[in-house]
Amino acid sequence: MTAKPHLCRVCVHELVSEEKDPCAGCLLFCLLFLARLPKFEQKPTIPMSECVAWGVYKIHSRNLTVGVYNPKVGGFIGIREKFGNKFLFTEYHHDKGPPFGTVRPLEKVGDLPEGITRSEHKAHDKGHLWTDSVPIRTMCKEGEKPEPKPMRPVVRRELMEGEAPHGTRDGFVDLYADTDERLPDDVYPFGQENEELFEYLQKMEIQFGS
């Protein structure tokens, strides 16, 4: 039984049943066109072993253009934009592997100045600085960020073996830094962003982020 003729999806000419789709003429045209395109040369990536602790790098990644290298996690802290908001965010070196290794550092452009906290968050002597917020059940129009109360330092640690879960938190506990008392189960803290680092990286993006 002879198969019905069909059409090339590119040039819409009728093809015999043995011929592939698209037709040989269209395939040849595509190959010649691709051969004439300029060759893309990927810039060499600086391996993770050669990245300098707290050095500032021009990078290629999903969300960042400039980042400061954090050797503790093998990642780069930079400024991410999402839904119109900009905030500090960490992406990880390509050498960490998939799916999270998304950063290819291209060029070292500076070093993080002394005096700027080396973290996405403000620092407290017990850890990252957070502040207690209004109870989750009393906040909440969708998309709104509740107003924090006057700042009271909060630190976060992992849940210890045998310790009762803390509300709906998954494996960690939030404590008031001054008393080590747990926050109420329905109160969740906001991280206090490292504004000095954010402002510094903004300036570096203007200079090197293109």
KEGU-582040 format. One line per 8 residues: number of its first residue (from 1); for each residue x, y, z of N, C-alpha, C, O. Coordinates in pm, whole numbers. Layout:
N
NUM = X/Y/Z/X/Y/Z/X/Y/Z/X/Y/Z | ...
***
This chain:
210
1 = 85/-120/0/0/0/0/88/124/0/180/136/81 | 61/217/-89/141/338/-103/92/444/-5/-27/472/2 | 187/504/70/150/610/164/110/736/89/155/761/-23 | 23/815/152/-20/939/89/94/1040/89/174/1044/183 | 100/1123/-18/200/1231/-17/173/1326/99/60/1337/146 | 278/1396/143/260/1495/248/338/1620/210/414/1619/113 | 319/1728/286/378/1857/253/496/1887/344/494/1856/463 | 599/1948/286/710/2000/366/657/2115/450/591/2205/397
9 = 684/2113/581/631/2218/669/699/2353/647/649/2455/695 | 811/2355/577/883/2481/553/840/2546/422/795/2660/421 | 855/2472/311/825/2532/180/689/2491/125/646/2542/22 | 619/2398/193/484/2354/159/478/2286/23/372/2280/-39 | 590/2234/-23/589/2154/-146/552/2010/-111/581/1962/-2 | 488/1943/-207/448/1805/-183/570/1714/-185/657/1727/-270 | 574/1622/-89/685/1529/-77/636/1388/-107/520/1353/-80 | 725/1307/-162/693/1166/-179/708/1099/-44/774/1153/45
17 = 648/983/-27/639/921/104/776/888/163/792/891/285 | 876/856/77/1009/818/128/1088/939/177/1183/922/253 | 1051/1058/135/1131/1177/168/1097/1226/308/983/1217/354 | 1199/1278/375/1179/1324/511/1116/1462/511/1116/1533/410 | 1061/1499/626/998/1631/643/1079/1709/746/1092/1659/858 | 1136/1826/718/1123/1900/593/1207/1839/480/1282/1744/500 | 1190/1898/361/1254/1840/243/1404/1867/242/1453/1952/317 | 1476/1796/157/1622/1806/152/1667/1948/119/1766/1996/173
25 = 1593/2014/31/1630/2151/-6/1623/2246/112/1711/2331/129 | 1519/2233/194/1506/2320/311/1612/2289/415/1665/2381/478 | 1644/2162/435/1750/2125/529/1884/2182/486/1960/2231/569 | 1913/2176/357/2039/2230/306/2045/2380/328/2150/2434/366 | 1933/2449/305/1929/2594/325/1958/2628/472/2034/2720/501 | 1897/2551/565/1919/2576/707/2065/2556/746/2121/2635/823 | 2126/2452/694/2266/2424/726/2357/2535/675/2450/2576/744 | 2331/2584/554/2412/2693/498/2392/2821/578/2487/2896/600
33 = 2268/2845/622/2239/2965/701/2313/2959/834/2373/3058/876 | 2308/2843/901/2376/2830/1031/2526/2844/1017/2592/2897/1106 | 2581/2796/906/2726/2804/884/2773/2949/871/2889/2979/899 | 2682/3038/830/2720/3178/811/2705/3262/938/2749/3376/942 | 2641/3205/1042/2623/3281/1167/2758/3300/1236/2844/3213/1227 | 2776/3414/1304/2902/3435/1377/2915/3334/1490/2817/3299/1556 | 3036/3290/1512/3063/3192/1617/3052/3258/1754/3106/3366/1777 | 2979/3191/1846/2967/3240/1983/3083/3186/2067/3101/3065/2081
41 = 3159/3278/2122/3273/3238/2205/3241/3265/2352/3231/3380/2394 | 3226/3159/2429/3196/3175/2570/3321/3216/2646/3428/3157/2631 | 3305/3320/2728/3418/3367/2807/3457/3260/2908/3371/3189/2960 | 3587/3248/2936/3630/3145/3031/3574/3171/3171/3566/3285/3216 | 3535/3064/3238/3482/3072/3374/3595/3054/3474/3680/2967/3458 | 3595/3137/3578/3693/3122/3685/3648/3007/3775/3539/3014/3831 | 3729/2902/3790/3686/2788/3873/3670/2829/4019/3731/2926/4066 | 3586/2754/4091/3557/2787/4230/3685/2786/4314/3698/2865/4408
49 = 3778/2698/4282/3902/2688/4359/3988/2813/4348/4076/2836/4431 | 3964/2896/4245/4042/3018/4225/3967/3144/4267/4021/3254/4257 | 3842/3130/4313/3767/3247/4356/3819/3295/4492/3843/3215/4582 | 3835/3424/4505/3890/3485/4626/3777/3513/4725/3674/3569/4688 | 3799/3474/4849/3697/3497/4952/3658/3643/4959/3744/3730/4976 | 3531/3670/4947/3472/3804/4954/3522/3897/4845/3517/4020/4856 | 3572/3834/4736/3601/3912/4617/3471/3945/4543/3372/3872/4555 | 3473/4053/4469/3356/4096/4391/3381/4059/4245/3487/4090/4190
57 = 3284/3994/4183/3301/3939/4049/3191/3985/3955/3075/3998/3993 | 3230/4008/3832/3133/4018/3724/3098/3875/3686/3187/3794/3661 | 2966/3842/3682/2926/3703/3667/2817/3687/3561/2747/3782/3526 | 2805/3565/3513/2692/3526/3429/2610/3426/3508/2663/3323/3550 | 2481/3455/3529/2397/3366/3609/2251/3388/3571/2220/3467/3482 | 2162/3319/3640/2020/3333/3611/1968/3472/3647/1890/3531/3572 | 2011/3524/3763/1948/3644/3816/2044/3759/3846/1999/3872/3864 | 2174/3732/3852/2269/3832/3900/2368/3868/3791/2398/3788/3702
65 = 2420/3991/3799/2524/4035/3706/2656/4061/3778/2764/4048/3719 | 2647/4096/3906/2766/4118/3990/2739/4047/4122/2628/4052/4174 | 2841/3982/4178/2823/3914/4305/2950/3910/4386/3060/3913/4332 | 2933/3903/4517/3048/3891/4607/3055/3744/4650/2954/3685/4691 | 3175/3686/4641/3191/3542/4663/3196/3509/4811/3280/3561/4885 | 3104/3423/4854/3097/3375/4992/3159/3235/4997/3095/3139/4952 | 3281/3220/5049/3348/3090/5047/3283/2986/5138/3307/2867/5122 | 3201/3031/5232/3137/2937/5325/3038/2846/5253/3018/2731/5293
73 = 2975/2899/5147/2872/2821/5077/2905/2797/4930/2833/2726/4861 | 3015/2858/4882/3049/2844/4741/2951/2918/4652/2922/2875/4540 | 2899/3031/4702/2800/3107/4626/2833/3255/4618/2927/3303/4682 | 2754/3326/4540/2774/3470/4517/2649/3545/4562/2538/3514/4520 | 2669/3645/4648/2558/3730/4691/2549/3847/4594/2647/3918/4571 | 2432/3865/4537/2409/3976/4445/2269/4029/4461/2198/3991/4554 | 2231/4118/4371/2098/4180/4377/2008/4114/4273/2037/4115/4153 | 1899/4056/4321/1801/3993/4233/1677/4081/4225/1638/4145/4322
81 = 1616/4084/4108/1489/4155/4091/1379/4054/4061/1395/3969/3974 | 1268/4065/4133/1154/3974/4112/1026/4050/4141/1008/4107/4248 | 936/4050/4042/807/4120/4055/826/4266/4097/747/4319/4175 | 930/4329/4044/953/4471/4071/1028/4499/4199/1064/4614/4224 | 1054/4396/4282/1129/4415/4406/1274/4372/4388/1301/4274/4318 | 1366/4444/4449/1507/4409/4445/1553/4370/4585/1517/4436/4683 | 1631/4263/4593/1674/4214/4724/1802/4133/4707/1834/4086/4597 | 1875/4116/4817/1997/4036/4814/1961/3888/4802/1864/3840/4860
89 = 2043/3817/4723/2011/3677/4691/2141/3604/4661/2233/3663/4604 | 2148/3478/4698/2268/3398/4673/2242/3295/4563/2143/3221/4567 | 2332/3293/4464/2336/3184/4366/2472/3116/4378/2569/3176/4425 | 2478/2989/4333/2596/2907/4362/2683/2884/4238/2634/2883/4125 | 2812/2866/4263/2909/2850/4156/2874/2728/4070/2823/2627/4119 | 2903/2740/3942/2876/2632/3846/2942/2501/3887/2890/2394/3858 | 3056/2509/3953/3128/2389/3995/3052/2308/4101/3085/2192/4125 | 2950/2369/4165/2869/2295/4262/2780/2192/4192/2730/2100/4256
97 = 2761/2210/4061/2683/2114/3984/2535/2145/3983/2488/2229/4060 | 2460/2076/3895/2316/2098/3885/2243/2044/4008/2295/1954/4075 | 2123/2097/4040/2054/2202/3965/2086/2343/4014/2039/2440/3954 | 2164/2357/4122/2181/2488/4185/2307/2563/4142/2320/2682/4170 | 2400/2496/4075/2523/2562/4032/2499/2642/3905/2514/2589/3795 | 2464/2769/3920/2419/2850/3806/2511/2969/3774/2486/3039/3676 | 2614/2992/3854/2698/3111/3836/2829/3076/3767/2899/2982/3807 | 2861/3153/3663/2993/3145/3599/3063/3279/3621/3034/3376/3552
105 = 3157/3286/3716/3230/3412/3736/3323/3437/3618/3394/3348/3573 | 3320/3561/3568/3396/3595/3448/3520/3679/3477/3623/3665/3412 | 3507/3768/3577/3618/3861/3603/3608/3915/3745/3500/3956/3788 | 3719/3916/3816/3723/3978/3949/3738/4129/3931/3830/4176/3863 | 3647/4205/3993/3648/4351/3974/3672/4427/4103/3675/4550/4102 | 3691/4356/4215/3717/4426/4339/3711/4333/4458/3701/4211/4443 | 3716/4392/4577/3705/4319/4703/3604/4391/4791/3596/4514/4790 | 3527/4314/4867/3430/4375/4957/3502/4458/5062/3588/4407/5132
113 = 3467/4587/5074/3537/4672/5170/3518/4625/5314/3415/4567/5349 | 3619/4650/5396/3608/4621/5539/3495/4705/5598/3471/4817/5555 | 3427/4648/5697/3319/4722/5764/3181/4687/5713/3082/4719/5778 | 3172/4620/5596/3041/4576/5545/3019/4431/5589/3103/4345/5562 | 2908/4405/5656/2877/4271/5703/2874/4173/5586/2814/4201/5483 | 2938/4060/5603/2953/3961/5496/2838/3861/5499/2857/3743/5527 | 2719/3911/5471/2599/3830/5478/2485/3903/5409/2488/4025/5394 | 2382/3827/5367/2262/3890/5313/2187/3968/5420/2115/4062/5388
121 = 2205/3930/5546/2130/3991/5655/2222/4069/5748/2343/4046/5752 | 2163/4161/5821/2237/4228/5926/2281/4125/6029/2221/4019/6044 | 2387/4158/6099/2447/4061/6190/2407/4087/6334/2383/4200/6375 | 2401/3979/6410/2386/3982/6555/2489/3885/6609/2528/3792/6538 | 2535/3904/6732/2642/3817/6780/2597/3671/6795/2681/3582/6813 | 2466/3645/6789/2416/3508/6794/2375/3456/6656/2329/3343/6644 | 2390/3538/6555/2352/3494/6420/2295/3606/6337/2316/3724/6368 | 2221/3572/6232/2157/3672/6149/2053/3748/6230/1989/3692/6319
129 = 2036/3874/6198/1942/3959/6271/1806/3956/6201/1796/3980/6081 | 1703/3927/6278/1565/3932/6231/1490/4026/6324/1546/4076/6422 | 1364/4051/6294/1279/4126/6386/1144/4057/6396/1096/3999/6298 | 1084/4063/6514/954/3999/6529/849/4081/6453/862/4202/6436 | 745/4010/6406/643/4075/6323/506/4049/6382/492/3978/6482 | 404/4106/6321/269/4085/6371/229/3940/6350/280/3875/6259 | 138/3887/6433/96/3748/6416/40/3723/6277/-30/3807/6220 | 73/3607/6224/35/3575/6086/-116/3577/6068/-163/3611/5959
137 = -194/3542/6171/-339/3537/6154/-400/3676/6149/-514/3691/6104 | -329/3779/6194/-388/3912/6196/-340/3999/6081/-389/4110/6064 | -242/3949/6000/-193/4031/5891/-275/4005/5767/-380/3944/5788 | -254/4032/5671/-264/3965/5546/-367/4003/5446/-467/3933/5432 | -347/4109/5379/-404/4122/5246/-300/4066/5153/-180/4087/5172 | -345/3994/5053/-250/3927/4964/-154/4028/4902/-195/4133/4853 | -26/3994/4905/76/4080/4844/128/4189/4936/225/4256/4902 | 65/4208/5053/111/4311/5145/216/4255/5241/208/4139/5283
145 = 312/4336/5273/411/4298/5374/370/4364/5505/363/4487/5511 | 343/4286/5610/298/4348/5735/405/4437/5796/524/4413/5782 | 359/4540/5862/451/4633/5928/512/4566/6051/439/4514/6135 | 646/4566/6062/704/4506/6183/683/4593/6306/668/4715/6296 | 682/4529/6421/681/4604/6547/816/4670/6565/908/4645/6486 | 831/4755/6667/966/4806/6697/1062/4689/6709/1030/4587/6770 | 1180/4704/6651/1271/4591/6635/1311/4528/6768/1353/4596/6861 | 1295/4399/6771/1347/4319/6882/1427/4208/6818/1370/4130/6741
153 = 1556/4196/6845/1640/4100/6773/1592/3957/6789/1557/3914/6899 | 1592/3884/6679/1552/3744/6675/1663/3667/6605/1718/3714/6505 | 1695/3548/6656/1793/3461/6589/1727/3327/6561/1631/3287/6627 | 1780/3257/6462/1723/3129/6418/1828/3021/6435/1946/3041/6405 | 1786/2905/6484/1875/2790/6494/1798/2663/6456/1676/2664/6446 | 1874/2555/6435/1812/2428/6400/1742/2367/6521/1781/2389/6636 | 1638/2291/6493/1565/2220/6598/1654/2109/6655/1711/2031/6579 | 1665/2104/6787/1748/2002/6851/1672/1870/6863/1549/1869/6862
161 = 1745/1761/6875/1684/1629/6887/1596/1623/7012/1639/1660/7121 | 1472/1577/6994/1379/1566/7106/1305/1694/7138/1214/1692/7221 | 1342/1805/7075/1278/1933/7101/1144/1941/7028/1132/1895/6915 | 1044/2000/7094/911/2011/7034/916/2103/6913/987/2204/6915 | 842/2070/6806/837/2158/6688/791/2298/6726/717/2317/6822 | 835/2393/6648/803/2534/6674/700/2579/6572/735/2620/6461 | 572/2572/6608/466/2611/6515/473/2526/6390/488/2404/6396 | 462/2591/6276/470/2519/6147/610/2528/6087/628/2492/5971
169 = 708/2574/6164/845/2581/6114/897/2440/6085/862/2345/6154 | 979/2429/5984/1027/2298/5940/1172/2279/5982/1264/2310/5906 | 1193/2228/6103/1327/2191/6146/1409/2303/6206/1530/2288/6224 | 1348/2417/6239/1424/2525/6302/1337/2596/6405/1216/2576/6413 | 1404/2680/6485/1340/2752/6595/1382/2898/6587/1498/2929/6560 | 1287/2989/6611/1317/3132/6619/1311/3177/6764/1213/3153/6833 | 1420/3243/6811/1431/3283/6951/1458/3433/6962/1528/3490/6879 | 1401/3495/7066/1440/3632/7098/1584/3630/7147/1618/3555/7238
177 = 1668/3714/7086/1811/3709/7115/1842/3750/7258/1940/3702/7316 | 1760/3837/7317/1793/3888/7450/1752/3792/7562/1803/3801/7673 | 1658/3699/7533/1609/3610/7639/1617/3462/7603/1596/3377/7690 | 1648/3428/7477/1645/3290/7426/1506/3229/7435/1491/3107/7428 | 1405/3313/7450/1267/3266/7454/1215/3247/7311/1243/3328/7222 | 1139/3140/7290/1080/3118/7159/979/3227/7125/908/3277/7212 | 973/3262/6998/863/3345/6953/733/3265/6964/736/3143/6957 | 619/3332/6980/492/3259/6975/483/3180/6843/538/3222/6741
185 = 413/3067/6849/407/2980/6731/356/3050/6607/397/3016/6496 | 266/3147/6624/206/3212/6507/273/3345/6472/218/3423/6394 | 390/3370/6527/465/3492/6495/592/3453/6419/670/3370/6466 | 612/3514/6303/726/3481/6217/809/3606/6193/754/3714/6170 | 942/3593/6199/1027/3712/6186/1056/3749/6041/1045/3666/5951 | 1093/3873/6021/1143/3920/5894/1295/3937/5905/1344/3996/6001 | 1367/3886/5807/1510/3909/5804/1539/4056/5778/1471/4120/5698 | 1640/4107/5846/1680/4246/5827/1791/4252/5721/1904/4211/5746
193 = 1757/4302/5603/1851/4299/5492/1972/4387/5520/1963/4491/5585 | 2084/4342/5470/2210/4413/5486/2214/4531/5387/2259/4518/5274 | 2166/4645/5434/2149/4761/5346/2283/4812/5292/2291/4858/5178 | 2387/4805/5374/2518/4854/5330/2569/4770/5214/2623/4824/5117 | 2553/4637/5223/2597/4550/5114/2512/4575/4989/2564/4578/4878 | 2382/4593/5008/2293/4620/4894/2336/4747/4821/2346/4748/4698 | 2361/4854/4896/2400/4981/4833/2535/4969/4763/2555/5026/4656 | 2628/4894/4823/2759/4874/4761/2745/4799/4628/2805/4837/4528
201 = 2666/4692/4629/2650/4612/4507/2574/4689/4399/2598/4668/4280 | 2484/4777/4439/2416/4862/4341/2518/4946/4264/2510/4958/4142 | 2612/5004/4336/2715/5085/4271/2803/5000/4179/2840/5044/4071 | 2835/4879/4223/2918/4792/4141/2843/4746/4016/2903/4728/3911 | 2711/4727/4028/2631/4690/3910/2632/4801/3808/2643/4775/3688 | 2621/4926/3852/2625/5039/3759/2758/5042/3685/2762/5072/3566 | 2865/5011/3756/2998/5019/3697/3034/4897/3611/3099/4911/3507 | 2992/4777/3656/3039/4656/3589/2930/4562/3541/2961/4460/3479
209 = 2803/4594/3567/2697/4498/3542/2647/4487/3400/2561/4403/3373 | 2696/4567/3308/2644/4563/3172/2695/4440/3099/2662/4419/2982
***
